[in-house]
Amino acid sequence: MKYEEIMRGIDQRIAEGKLKPGSKLPSIRSLSQELSCSRNTVIKAYDQLEKKHLIYAVPKSGYYIVDSYLSRKGNPKANKKIDFLSAGPDKQAMPFRDYQHCINQAIDLYKEDMFSYSEIQGLYSLRVQLSKQLQDLQVFTPPERICVVTGSQQALHLLASLPFPNGKTNICLEQPTHSGFIESIQHQKAVAFGIERNSRGIDLQYLEEIFKHHDIKCFYTVSRFHNPTGHSYTNVEKKKIVELAQKYDVYIIEDDYMGDLDTNLKQDPMYAYNPSGRVIYTKSFSKVMLPGLRLGLAVIPEPMIKSFLQAKYAADLHTPVLTQGALEIYLKSGMFHAHIQKMRTMYTNKGMVLQEAFKTYLRPSSYSCSLSGFYSTIELPKQLKATKLIERLKLEDVYVDRTNHMYLPDYKKENIIRLSVSQVEVESINIGVKKIAEGISRLLKERR
Ligand SMILES: Cc1ncc(COP(=O)(O)O)c(C=O)c1O
């Protein structure tokens, strides 16, 4: 007997309902005895089926049929990839043509400026537009305090290394948090103290203890649509954090990378509670526009502007004039405003579908998410490791992210996964979450 015949035989048993998707296949020994063939032939057949992602092996247990066996065989489209892993903006919604038009105009407008180095702080005319646009987010600042940066990550990286007017040395940050900031801290060997952030926020009393006892120069916080949990602070919490920062002379780096997506216009940034300089505000254009543009901004307190610009100069002299010019035209023409409205509707819709799916398939306290749906996390039962689930979900063509790199080494958790709905079609969200929930319960069963 050939291995192809064994594969066909298995296919037939599944089609006739004699073997069920999700169930265990006969052991290699028993099938070789039943079919009077060598064990190697059965091994080869199982190997081929595994390569096609139709079955999977569980060490010390045997081979199992994937849940989606029938749909994969009959209709490969029915099982298309569900990508909760990629966190770039939704490609369908990106304003490529509009931006192309703005870039062309910027070349005409700024061709002279491109023959020499430009302002370290960014084009003044762009900063005027940014100052106007920031008012929509309750951030009131003159253009003189705005620094255009090469992606908001640059501002975060520079701030992590700079001395602060309070003369203190250590950094406090939420755990988990944006992995780029963790990288900066580790690269600069900064001393950092973590505070857990989950679907309920943070423990403000503990934050006060850290501020009081650990010589904290700044607290890095993602005030809304936190990466990775998706959590946003209430206005009351934001106010309280700013008060604590004032009381203990701590600066706040408020990373409002996705503030544009907030549909609740009553939500204030922390900056609004202390615009005089205690709160350093950073904003990205990567999630609502194109990450490849590398455009962001920081609103820097006056006493720090000089040192910030020196550091910026040392890093890259200035952000490219062409992309700055294009953003200026994009803002001025009203295209940005119209685009943001579209993005808000799209992400809110995805966020609502995701919340419903979480409610339907997961334990209530095991997930965190936001209305934008951009990021969310699922906490697996303690005995399960995220990596194990991630590998298993790949067999189902469902992709999610680990969160290990979003923690400082002393705070690491191995049982949290991150999802982003940014690149997932609305109709696939429910199917994807269901598969994740099934994957979790199957792994739990196997452990028992
Ligand atoms: C919370 C957070 N802040 C900042 C950034 C960096 O954004 P930018 O592309 O503007 O550097 C990211 C990127 O994913 C992020 O998740």
The ligand as an ORCA input file, in Angstrom:
! r2SCAN-3c Opt
* xyz 0 1
  C       2.273     53.138     21.544
  C       3.170     53.486     20.405
  N       3.854     54.621     20.433
  C       4.686     54.974     19.437
  C       4.852     54.171     18.336
  C       5.825     54.585     17.258
  O       5.178     55.222     16.238
  P       5.944     55.991     15.054
  O       5.763     55.149     13.847
  O       5.306     57.324     14.966
  O       7.392     56.085     15.424
  C       4.142     52.987     18.244
  C       4.293     52.106     17.076
  O       3.710     51.070     16.968
  C       3.273     52.623     19.296
  O       2.592     51.481     19.289
*
